[in-house]
């Protein structure tokens, strides 16, 4: 039984930082394509970034230079270090995983809320 549990969300002022965590059970982060998505109220569900099963990391252009995506294999955890936060980063952030990158994802967490105030 695969379970993904997000944590680390909260409320910060613009320019602040947060680090999100996605801790997996029933699945090895090192053998999976691990992703962050986000969704703001009234907006579409957007892909943020991923670490593939071979360790390749990618971020969407809107967060590149501010966010860092990584995995901690010892803790079986996906991380998203978020610096220089902007109000437009406000969203529910979801962890999603599957064996391979590039398609829909079978496993999803319940999300963690990030709110950035001006």
N, CA and C atoms as a LAMMPS dump frame, in Angstrom:
ITEM: TIMESTEP
0
ITEM: NUMBER OF ATOMS
354
ITEM: BOX BOUNDS ff ff ff
-5.0000000000000000e+02 5.0000000000000000e+02
-5.0000000000000000e+02 5.0000000000000000e+02
-5.0000000000000000e+02 5.0000000000000000e+02
ITEM: ATOMS id mol type element x y z
1 1 1 N 0.85 -1.182 0
2 1 2 C 0 0 0
3 1 3 C 0.892 1.239 0
4 2 1 N 0.789 2.04 -1.049
5 2 2 C 1.595 3.237 -1.188
6 2 3 C 0.907 4.393 -0.48
7 3 1 N 1.681 5.13 0.282
8 3 2 C 1.175 6.321 0.94
9 3 3 C 2.197 7.437 0.798
10 4 1 N 1.727 8.622 0.426
11 4 2 C 2.549 9.815 0.325
12 4 3 C 1.983 10.854 1.279
13 5 1 N 2.83 11.381 2.15
14 5 2 C 2.386 12.335 3.158
15 5 3 C 3.222 13.595 3.041
16 6 1 N 2.56 14.696 2.689
17 6 2 C 3.227 15.987 2.568
18 6 3 C 3.228 16.709 3.909
19 7 1 N 4.265 17.506 4.127
20 7 2 C 4.338 18.337 5.315
21 7 3 C 5.203 19.548 5.008
22 8 1 N 5.182 20.528 5.896
23 8 2 C 6.045 21.688 5.78
24 8 3 C 5.38 22.946 5.281
25 9 1 N 4.122 22.87 4.881
26 9 2 C 3.421 24.054 4.432
27 9 3 C 3.154 25.014 5.57
28 10 1 N 2.744 26.215 5.203
29 10 2 C 2.456 27.233 6.195
30 10 3 C 2.223 28.566 5.543
31 11 1 N 2.188 29.599 6.371
32 11 2 C 1.957 30.967 5.924
33 11 3 C 3.212 31.788 6.144
34 12 1 N 3.684 32.45 5.076
35 12 2 C 4.881 33.281 5.144
36 12 3 C 4.648 34.569 4.383
37 13 1 N 5.465 35.567 4.676
38 13 2 C 5.439 36.805 3.91
39 13 3 C 6.254 36.661 2.63
40 14 1 N 5.929 37.493 1.648
41 14 2 C 6.683 37.499 0.399
42 14 3 C 8.172 37.647 0.677
43 15 1 N 8.967 36.863 -0.031
44 15 2 C 10.402 36.84 0.172
45 15 3 C 10.871 35.785 1.15
46 16 1 N 9.949 35.163 1.861
47 16 2 C 10.298 34.156 2.835
48 16 3 C 10.565 32.798 2.209
49 17 1 N 10.833 31.825 3.079
50 17 2 C 11.2 30.488 2.639
51 17 3 C 10.403 29.43 3.378
52 18 1 N 10.175 28.317 2.697
53 18 2 C 9.604 27.116 3.28
54 18 3 C 10.261 25.916 2.63
55 19 1 N 10.316 24.811 3.352
56 19 2 C 10.749 23.547 2.776
57 19 3 C 9.634 22.529 2.947
58 20 1 N 9.156 21.997 1.832
59 20 2 C 8.123 20.979 1.843
60 20 3 C 8.754 19.6 1.79
61 21 1 N 8.116 18.651 2.455
62 21 2 C 8.568 17.272 2.452
63 21 3 C 7.436 16.361 2.004
64 22 1 N 7.786 15.31 1.281
65 22 2 C 6.86 14.248 0.911
66 22 3 C 7.504 12.941 1.33
67 23 1 N 6.986 12.341 2.388
68 23 2 C 7.527 11.094 2.892
69 23 3 C 6.696 9.938 2.364
70 24 1 N 7.365 8.977 1.727
71 24 2 C 6.7 7.861 1.069
72 24 3 C 6.824 6.591 1.891
73 25 1 N 5.775 5.792 1.837
74 25 2 C 5.811 4.429 2.35
75 25 3 C 5.214 3.502 1.304
76 26 1 N 5.674 2.25 1.275
77 26 2 C 5.224 1.299 0.264
78 26 3 C 5.812 1.543 -1.111
79 27 1 N 6.785 2.411 -1.202
80 27 2 C 7.41 2.816 -2.457
81 27 3 C 8.772 3.403 -2.12
82 28 1 N 9.754 3.14 -2.962
83 28 2 C 11.087 3.708 -2.778
84 28 3 C 11.24 4.942 -3.655
85 29 1 N 11.526 6.066 -3.019
86 29 2 C 11.762 7.301 -3.748
87 29 3 C 12.863 7.109 -4.794
88 30 1 N 13.888 6.349 -4.455
89 30 2 C 15.013 6.136 -5.355
90 30 3 C 14.657 5.317 -6.59
91 31 1 N 13.536 4.603 -6.565
92 31 2 C 13.092 3.788 -7.692
93 31 3 C 11.888 4.384 -8.401
94 32 1 N 11.567 5.631 -8.11
95 32 2 C 10.336 6.233 -8.593
96 32 3 C 10.587 7.584 -9.225
97 33 1 N 9.61 8.019 -10.033
98 33 2 C 9.568 9.402 -10.481
99 33 3 C 8.712 10.169 -9.484
100 34 1 N 9.335 11.092 -8.777
101 34 2 C 8.69 11.836 -7.711
102 34 3 C 8.445 13.272 -8.163
103 35 1 N 7.229 13.751 -7.969
104 35 2 C 6.804 15.045 -8.498
105 35 3 C 6.151 15.909 -7.438
106 36 1 N 6.264 17.218 -7.628
107 36 2 C 5.435 18.19 -6.947
108 36 3 C 4.512 18.853 -7.97
109 37 1 N 3.233 18.943 -7.622
110 37 2 C 2.235 19.722 -8.342
111 37 3 C 1.655 20.755 -7.386
112 38 1 N 1.01 21.774 -7.943
113 38 2 C 0.31 22.731 -7.101
114 38 3 C -0.965 23.207 -7.791
115 39 1 N -1.922 23.625 -6.972
116 39 2 C -3.188 24.112 -7.491
117 39 3 C -3.688 25.245 -6.609
118 40 1 N -3.87 26.413 -7.214
119 40 2 C -4.441 27.559 -6.53
120 40 3 C -5.945 27.585 -6.768
121 41 1 N -6.711 28.2 -5.867
122 41 2 C -8.164 28.257 -6.053
123 41 3 C -8.535 28.88 -7.391
124 42 1 N -9.41 28.206 -8.13
125 42 2 C -9.871 28.706 -9.409
126 42 3 C -8.883 28.583 -10.543
127 43 1 N -7.749 27.949 -10.318
128 43 2 C -6.73 27.802 -11.345
129 43 3 C -6.49 26.332 -11.658
130 44 1 N -5.775 26.102 -12.733
131 44 2 C -5.504 24.738 -13.165
132 44 3 C -4.466 24.082 -12.27
133 45 1 N -4.423 22.783 -12.374
134 45 2 C -3.481 21.943 -11.66
135 45 3 C -2.155 21.979 -12.416
136 46 1 N -1.107 22.522 -11.793
137 46 2 C 0.157 22.785 -12.476
138 46 3 C 1.287 21.921 -11.926
139 47 1 N 2.108 21.437 -12.824
140 47 2 C 3.314 20.706 -12.46
141 47 3 C 4.397 21.681 -12.011
142 48 1 N 5.083 21.359 -10.922
143 48 2 C 6.127 22.211 -10.374
144 48 3 C 7.519 21.667 -10.676
145 49 1 N 7.745 20.397 -10.396
146 49 2 C 9.05 19.813 -10.636
147 49 3 C 9.065 18.336 -10.313
148 50 1 N 10.202 17.686 -10.587
149 50 2 C 10.311 16.256 -10.355
150 50 3 C 11.763 15.845 -10.192
151 51 1 N 11.94 14.688 -9.558
152 51 2 C 13.196 13.95 -9.565
153 51 3 C 12.87 12.573 -10.121
154 52 1 N 13.514 12.191 -11.216
155 52 2 C 13.246 10.912 -11.857
156 52 3 C 13.911 9.774 -11.101
157 53 1 N 13.597 8.541 -11.528
158 53 2 C 14.195 7.383 -10.876
159 53 3 C 15.703 7.297 -11.105
160 54 1 N 16.217 7.962 -12.145
161 54 2 C 17.662 7.991 -12.364
162 54 3 C 18.333 9.223 -11.758
163 55 1 N 17.576 10.027 -10.993
164 55 2 C 18.134 11.164 -10.284
165 55 3 C 18.075 12.485 -11.013
166 56 1 N 17.53 12.523 -12.216
167 56 2 C 17.406 13.772 -12.961
168 56 3 C 16.339 14.659 -12.34
169 57 1 N 16.667 15.928 -12.104
170 57 2 C 15.716 16.87 -11.538
171 57 3 C 15.363 17.956 -12.541
172 58 1 N 14.101 18.401 -12.511
173 58 2 C 13.606 19.447 -13.387
174 58 3 C 12.618 20.297 -12.62
175 59 1 N 12.561 21.587 -12.957
176 59 2 C 11.611 22.518 -12.373
177 59 3 C 10.943 23.327 -13.469
178 60 1 N 9.697 23.702 -13.241
179 60 2 C 9.034 24.588 -14.174
180 60 3 C 9.703 25.96 -14.143
181 61 1 N 9.662 26.662 -15.269
182 61 2 C 10.398 27.915 -15.412
183 61 3 C 9.992 28.96 -14.382
184 62 1 N 8.731 28.971 -13.982
185 62 2 C 8.248 30.001 -13.073
186 62 3 C 8.867 29.918 -11.682
187 63 1 N 9.447 28.778 -11.318
188 63 2 C 10.06 28.632 -9.999
189 63 3 C 11.558 28.38 -10.069
190 64 1 N 12.088 28.142 -11.252
191 64 2 C 13.521 27.888 -11.378
192 64 3 C 14.301 29.111 -10.899
193 65 1 N 15.388 28.868 -10.185
194 65 2 C 16.16 29.946 -9.592
195 65 3 C 15.723 30.298 -8.189
196 66 1 N 14.52 29.897 -7.808
197 66 2 C 14.013 30.148 -6.455
198 66 3 C 13.795 28.854 -5.673
199 67 1 N 13.363 27.802 -6.351
200 67 2 C 13.069 26.523 -5.699
201 67 3 C 14.159 25.516 -6.038
202 68 1 N 14.351 24.557 -5.143
203 68 2 C 15.232 23.431 -5.387
204 68 3 C 14.48 22.154 -5.052
205 69 1 N 14.465 21.21 -5.986
206 69 2 C 13.838 19.923 -5.741
207 69 3 C 14.932 18.881 -5.557
208 70 1 N 14.748 18.001 -4.59
209 70 2 C 15.741 16.985 -4.294
210 70 3 C 15.07 15.809 -3.599
211 71 1 N 15.814 14.737 -3.422
212 71 2 C 15.314 13.591 -2.667
213 71 3 C 16.338 13.176 -1.636
214 72 1 N 15.848 12.696 -0.506
215 72 2 C 16.675 12.149 0.554
216 72 3 C 16.353 10.666 0.617
217 73 1 N 17.179 9.848 -0.017
218 73 2 C 16.88 8.426 -0.118
219 73 3 C 16.892 7.739 1.247
220 74 1 N 17.765 8.188 2.144
221 74 2 C 17.84 7.581 3.468
222 74 3 C 16.539 7.754 4.236
223 75 1 N 15.86 8.877 4.023
224 75 2 C 14.585 9.144 4.679
225 75 3 C 13.39 8.816 3.79
226 76 1 N 13.651 8.334 2.557
227 76 2 C 12.605 8.018 1.592
228 76 3 C 11.659 9.204 1.408
229 77 1 N 12.263 10.371 1.189
230 77 2 C 11.531 11.626 1.188
231 77 3 C 11.915 12.486 -0.008
232 78 1 N 10.918 13.103 -0.617
233 78 2 C 11.098 14.121 -1.649
234 78 3 C 10.996 15.484 -0.986
235 79 1 N 11.871 16.415 -1.364
236 79 2 C 11.925 17.737 -0.762
237 79 3 C 11.711 18.816 -1.809
238 80 1 N 11.133 19.919 -1.39
239 80 2 C 11.047 21.121 -2.218
240 80 3 C 11.437 22.305 -1.351
241 81 1 N 12.636 22.826 -1.577
242 81 2 C 13.106 24.008 -0.876
243 81 3 C 12.65 25.23 -1.649
244 82 1 N 11.858 26.068 -1.009
245 82 2 C 11.203 27.196 -1.648
246 82 3 C 11.753 28.485 -1.042
247 83 1 N 12.499 29.245 -1.831
248 83 2 C 13.058 30.515 -1.403
249 83 3 C 12.466 31.643 -2.232
250 84 1 N 12.552 32.852 -1.713
251 84 2 C 12.035 34.008 -2.437
252 84 3 C 10.578 33.863 -2.819
253 85 1 N 9.77 33.388 -1.884
254 85 2 C 8.365 33.101 -2.182
255 85 3 C 7.602 34.361 -2.577
256 86 1 N 6.689 34.174 -3.514
257 86 2 C 5.852 35.241 -4.038
258 86 3 C 4.392 34.908 -3.788
259 87 1 N 3.52 35.916 -3.729
260 87 2 C 2.094 35.625 -3.535
261 87 3 C 1.533 34.654 -4.565
262 88 1 N 2.025 34.69 -5.797
263 88 2 C 1.538 33.78 -6.819
264 88 3 C 1.946 32.329 -6.592
265 89 1 N 2.818 32.071 -5.608
266 89 2 C 3.148 30.705 -5.22
267 89 3 C 2.102 30.105 -4.292
268 90 1 N 1.162 30.91 -3.824
269 90 2 C 0.122 30.42 -2.934
270 90 3 C -0.687 29.331 -3.629
271 91 1 N -0.757 28.165 -3.004
272 91 2 C -1.444 27.019 -3.598
273 91 3 C -1.419 25.863 -2.62
274 92 1 N -2.234 24.851 -2.925
275 92 2 C -2.082 23.558 -2.291
276 92 3 C -1.027 22.788 -3.08
277 93 1 N -0.026 22.287 -2.382
278 93 2 C 1.066 21.564 -3.016
279 93 3 C 0.892 20.071 -2.78
280 94 1 N 0.946 19.295 -3.872
281 94 2 C 0.722 17.86 -3.836
282 94 3 C 1.954 17.103 -4.298
283 95 1 N 2.234 16.003 -3.644
284 95 2 C 3.251 15.062 -4.058
285 95 3 C 2.599 13.974 -4.907
286 96 1 N 3.248 13.571 -5.998
287 96 2 C 2.733 12.526 -6.871
288 96 3 C 3.875 11.644 -7.338
289 97 1 N 3.6 10.338 -7.477
290 97 2 C 4.661 9.393 -7.79
291 97 3 C 4.17 8.258 -8.664
292 98 1 N 5.101 7.702 -9.428
293 98 2 C 4.908 6.476 -10.17
294 98 3 C 6.289 5.929 -10.496
295 99 1 N 6.335 4.752 -11.118
296 99 2 C 7.63 4.148 -11.425
297 99 3 C 8.423 4.985 -12.433
298 100 1 N 7.729 5.502 -13.468
299 100 2 C 8.37 6.222 -14.564
300 100 3 C 7.817 7.626 -14.712
301 101 1 N 8.651 8.541 -15.16
302 101 2 C 8.23 9.894 -15.493
303 101 3 C 7.56 9.933 -16.863
304 102 1 N 6.794 11.005 -17.1
305 102 2 C 6.312 11.292 -18.433
306 102 3 C 4.861 10.993 -18.718
307 103 1 N 4.143 10.471 -17.749
308 103 2 C 2.734 10.175 -17.941
309 103 3 C 1.97 10.567 -16.685
310 104 1 N 0.733 10.113 -16.586
311 104 2 C -0.032 10.351 -15.373
312 104 3 C 0.583 9.577 -14.218
313 105 1 N 0.233 9.981 -13.005
314 105 2 C 0.839 9.398 -11.817
315 105 3 C -0.199 8.687 -10.976
316 106 1 N 0.173 7.513 -10.5
317 106 2 C -0.771 6.633 -9.814
318 106 3 C -0.995 7.011 -8.365
319 107 1 N -0.002 7.607 -7.732
320 107 2 C -0.03 7.816 -6.291
321 107 3 C 0.051 9.297 -5.97
322 108 1 N -0.849 9.731 -5.109
323 108 2 C -0.946 11.145 -4.738
324 108 3 C -1.104 11.299 -3.24
325 109 1 N -0.491 12.355 -2.699
326 109 2 C -0.732 12.717 -1.32
327 109 3 C -1.943 13.619 -1.184
328 110 1 N -2.244 13.985 0.049
329 110 2 C -3.409 14.819 0.333
330 110 3 C -3.127 16.311 0.221
331 111 1 N -1.862 16.689 0.16
332 111 2 C -1.491 18.072 -0.055
333 111 3 C -1.116 18.805 1.22
334 112 1 N -0.347 19.874 1.04
335 112 2 C -0.006 20.78 2.124
336 112 3 C -0.142 22.208 1.608
337 113 1 N -0.773 23.06 2.398
338 113 2 C -1.101 24.413 1.954
339 113 3 C 0.071 25.353 2.157
340 114 1 N 0.377 26.133 1.117
341 114 2 C 1.36 27.205 1.179
342 114 3 C 0.645 28.514 0.894
343 115 1 N 0.765 29.467 1.811
344 115 2 C 0.15 30.775 1.652
345 115 3 C 1.222 31.841 1.799
346 116 1 N 1.354 32.699 0.79
347 116 2 C 2.357 33.759 0.775
348 116 3 C 1.632 35.092 0.727
349 117 1 N 1.831 35.908 1.735
350 117 2 C 1.171 37.2 1.828
351 117 3 C 2.111 38.311 1.401
352 118 1 N 1.537 39.401 0.922
353 118 2 C 2.32 40.555 0.498
354 118 3 C 2.505 41.562 1.616
